[in-house]
Structure formats: C-alpha cells, structure tokens
Amino acid sequence: MAKAVEASGGTSGEGIIKYWNSLNKYPGYFGDYTFTPTQHNGYSTDQVVMSEASTAKNGAFNLAPGYK
C-alpha cells in the first residue's frame, strides 16, 4: 500500500487502483502478484494451489494431497 501511495503521488482511490492494476509479477510470499482491471485477486488460476495446514514454516510449505 505504501508503494501504491508513493507511486501514485497520493491516497486517492483512483491513483491506488491504477497502480495496483499495473503490477505484473510482483514478488510475494506464495507467488508473484499480477493485477489487471479484470483480475483482482493477484494470482492467476494456474498459480493457485492448496497447502497442508500449518506447513508454512521457515518460508516453505507442503502441497496438499493431489498437487504435484
């Protein structure tokens, strides 16, 4: 959010939305975030996987059964 305010030059919703919609492969904890005017969840469907509960320790996680 701080980067969005800095890049857009203020706290207007329109400026922040414009910044977020320009993000492409921004590094995140579970993958790279990409936002567009029609894609608002940050991850494309092919990047979404399930992990086993409580396995995100030390930056690593185990995929849930059924994922490779």
C-alpha positions, -999 to 999 in steps of 0.1 A, spaced: 0 0 0 28 24 8 44 18 -26 10 25 -42 6 58 -24 42 68 -33 39 58 -69 5 74 -74 15 106 -56 -13 104 -31 -41 85 -14 -68 88 -39 -86 55 -46 -83 61 -84 -45 65 -82 -40 34 -60 -62 13 -82 -43 25 -113 -10 15 -95 -23 -20 -84 -37 -27 -119 -2 -20 -133 15 -47 -111 29 -75 -131 47 -104 -114 54 -85 -82 72 -109 -58 50 -122 -29 51 -148 -2 33 -175 -22 39 -164 -57 41 -134 -80 12 -109 -79 -3 -96 -111 -33 -73 -111 -53 -60 -141 -86 -41 -144 -104 -75 -146 -80 -97 -125 -82 -85 -89 -71 -115 -67 -34 -112 -76 -29 -148 -88 -39 -164 -120 -59 -196 -115 -29 -217 -126 -8 -204 -97 -33 -212 -70 -26 -245 -51 -36 -257 -17 -11 -264 10 -14 -286 40 -24 -268 72 3 -254 94 32 -263 69 43 -227 61 73 -229 84 106 -211 76 92 -200 42 84 -235 30 51 -254 27 39 -288 16 14 -292 -12 -19 -307 -3 -26 -342 -15 -34 -342 -52 -10 -314 -62 24 -321 -78 
